[in-house]
Amino acid sequence: MIEMILINGLIMGGMYAILAMGFSLVFGVGRILNIAHTAFYMVTAFLIFISTNILRFPMLPSAIVSVFLVMGLGMVCFWLFFDRVKEHETALIIIGISLALLFQEILLLIFGGSYRGIKPFVDGLVLVGDASFTYQQVLAIVASVITLTGVWIILKKTSLGLAIRSISQDREVANLMGIQVDRICLITFGISAGLAAIAGVVVAPIFMVHPLMWANPLIIILAATVLGGMGSIKGSVIASFILGYAETIVVFMVPEGSFLRGAVSMAIMISTLLIRPEGLFGVIFEEELL
Amino acid sequence: MSGYLFWLTRWVKGEIIAIPGRLLAAVFLLFLFLVPGVSSHPYFLDTLTLTAIFTIYAASWDVLAGFTGQVNLGHALFFGIAAYTVAFLNVHLGFPPWATIPLGGLISVLGGFIVGFPALRLRGIYLSLVTLGFPIILTGLILVFGAYTGGELGISGIASLSGSSVKSYYIAMGVMVVSLFVMYKFTDAESKIIRIGVILHAIREDEITARSSGINTTNYKLLAFAVSGFFGGIAGSLYAHSIRVAGPSTLDLFLSFQAILWTVFGGMRTIYGPVVGVFFLYPLTEFLRIYEIGEHLRFIAMAVVMIFILLYMPEGLTIWVRDKMEVICPRCKLANMMIRRSCRACGAPLHLK
């Protein structure tokens, strides 16, 4: 039981951390609450499904190609839709909802509402104590650690990372310092979609693939971003692991707990907003205070 | 007697026929009244009944989000609370519809207060996120206590609104017209009797300034939550009575989003915007369902239309059309038909070269 909770929490937390990191990046840089973020994750899972189960391509190349395709899709979506209404907070939310619905319905039209499995990248089981885990689950943990460190290095060591961080601290001053804010926004949106795609690649073989799979992770990454502090990358990663474990513990310990998945995260999110609106690591900006 | 008639015709001519928007609204009302005479096919009428119900629901979102600026991403909470309240009262306690519908609305007001108290400490995106959370928590609880709430299937066997489709249609339309009128007056910024409307506008535009002008913004926002919750609840109660099941789908994230889509399509910050949005989109998506391919295409069409509207008519359809039909007199601020050269009241030239 303990091993199950530990490993499953790590897998869920890792997936949420990758998703929340991308979400938080876009929120920090563009002040965009991107509801369609997890739709990119869903689209990737379906791309993997198409290329491996229908077209019979090998796993690794199809994973890489889908990640890049979804990055491109993300940038096109930003350029066509989000960029044009970025002044209006409500319009951004509604564009996000519409896009997510659009992807969902197109996938429903093509594939129908049934749940589909993807065969794992690697076969085999590993025993930890009494519980057994597939290699795929171990791979998911390793992949999320690598991705998170990778993004961390990009943010801390490269000039792109410096630009991203400075824009999220102060957009106007960053612009005055000669940073091309619009271009960095576009690139950040691409990175964010790419991160969602990586999360999709990693967990597609573990979970079932279906056209409504975007809704639940969306709720949890919203909660994670709030708990960690809006726009704080470190905070959202740590919060994702906290929520991943909270969810796993509720699912394993509480009877009928699987119905409460979303509810737990939402309860944590609401209490965070009431007790400490800036979250664990966030700063609340002067102009956003009441 | 003839004097009254004279003033009535003067009033109709000056306040309704002279303003294209109001003329359209009057024609639309007349049309709705005559529909059952043209076709009394139950499926057709039931769809229109649901359209009326969703109109109340979307307009109640507009009161809160459009006028007061509190963008509520979980508006289905009010709808769902009322639907479940109605189900409990009607199925277990045997209350008739005329009692359950107002009670459902009142319990929703309570829900509005519960959401409102924590939410009002926050603003902008933070408030939206808190409101998003509540229906999800409630859905989780409903599914966990499935023994009492019917779980995923919900509570069925609710009494129908009335015996026949035609009667239900008139009841729903009547409630819709009254609710819309009350909401319109509640939010009307130009009203000289009720000041709430202008205060709500002030809160949306600049809350800090409103506060420093001596307005207790918290109370007014709470009032907006209560009114919005009440009408959202009325819609939920009517819905439960007309489809006769209250299930977790009444609290769905998608239902919350639909209120937003309808309202933004029609035009935010107008009570007539949601009316146009729902009467346009809901019957369209319902009638598309008849055909097999339409079943899948309807939400694709809706999403595409939404994106198009946001990019090219960000104010919404009604405002776009209104600006093509009406012109406001620069001197006396009275609405005039676009084709007029000079204002009908003060004679000021309308279209300055």
Chai-1 contact restraints between the chains, C-beta under 6 A:
chainA,res_idxA,chainB,res_idxB,connection_type,confidence,min_distance_angstrom,max_distance_angstrom,comment,restraint_id
A,L33,B,I125,contact,1.0,0.0,6.0,A-B,restraint_1
A,R84,B,L311,contact,1.0,0.0,6.0,A-B,restraint_2
A,V85,B,L310,contact,1.0,0.0,6.0,A-B,restraint_3
A,T90,B,V71,contact,1.0,0.0,6.0,A-B,restraint_4
A,A91,B,L310,contact,1.0,0.0,6.0,A-B,restraint_5
A,I94,B,I260,contact,1.0,0.0,6.0,A-B,restraint_6
A,I94,B,V264,contact,1.0,0.0,6.0,A-B,restraint_7
A,I95,B,L310,contact,1.0,0.0,6.0,A-B,restraint_8
A,I97,B,F257,contact,1.0,0.0,6.0,A-B,restraint_9
A,S98,B,A303,contact,1.0,0.0,6.0,A-B,restraint_10
A,S98,B,M306,contact,1.0,0.0,6.0,A-B,restraint_11
A,S98,B,I307,contact,1.0,0.0,6.0,A-B,restraint_12
A,L101,B,F299,contact,1.0,0.0,6.0,A-B,restraint_13
A,L101,B,A303,contact,1.0,0.0,6.0,A-B,restraint_14
A,L102,B,A303,contact,1.0,0.0,6.0,A-B,restraint_15
A,E105,B,F299,contact,1.0,0.0,6.0,A-B,restraint_16
A,E105,B,I300,contact,1.0,0.0,6.0,A-B,restraint_17
A,L109,B,H296,contact,1.0,0.0,6.0,A-B,restraint_18
A,L222,B,L129,contact,1.0,0.0,6.0,A-B,restraint_19
A,V226,B,L129,contact,1.0,0.0,6.0,A-B,restraint_20
A,E256,B,V144,contact,1.0,0.0,6.0,A-B,restraint_21
A,F259,B,G140,contact,1.0,0.0,6.0,A-B,restraint_22
A,F259,B,L143,contact,1.0,0.0,6.0,A-B,restraint_23
A,F259,B,V144,contact,1.0,0.0,6.0,A-B,restraint_24
A,L260,B,G140,contact,1.0,0.0,6.0,A-B,restraint_25
A,G262,B,I136,contact,1.0,0.0,6.0,A-B,restraint_26
A,A263,B,I136,contact,1.0,0.0,6.0,A-B,restraint_27
A,A263,B,I137,contact,1.0,0.0,6.0,A-B,restraint_28
A,A263,B,G140,contact,1.0,0.0,6.0,A-B,restraint_29
A,M266,B,G133,contact,1.0,0.0,6.0,A-B,restraint_30
A,M266,B,I136,contact,1.0,0.0,6.0,A-B,restraint_31
A,M266,B,I137,contact,1.0,0.0,6.0,A-B,restraint_32
A,A267,B,I137,contact,1.0,0.0,6.0,A-B,restraint_33
A,M269,B,G133,contact,1.0,0.0,6.0,A-B,restraint_34
A,I270,B,V130,contact,1.0,0.0,6.0,A-B,restraint_35
A,I270,B,G133,contact,1.0,0.0,6.0,A-B,restraint_36
A,L273,B,L122,contact,1.0,0.0,6.0,A-B,restraint_37
A,L273,B,Y126,contact,1.0,0.0,6.0,A-B,restraint_38
A,L273,B,V130,contact,1.0,0.0,6.0,A-B,restraint_39
A,L274,B,P118,contact,1.0,0.0,6.0,A-B,restraint_40
A,L290,B,R123,contact,1.0,0.0,6.0,A-B,restraint_41
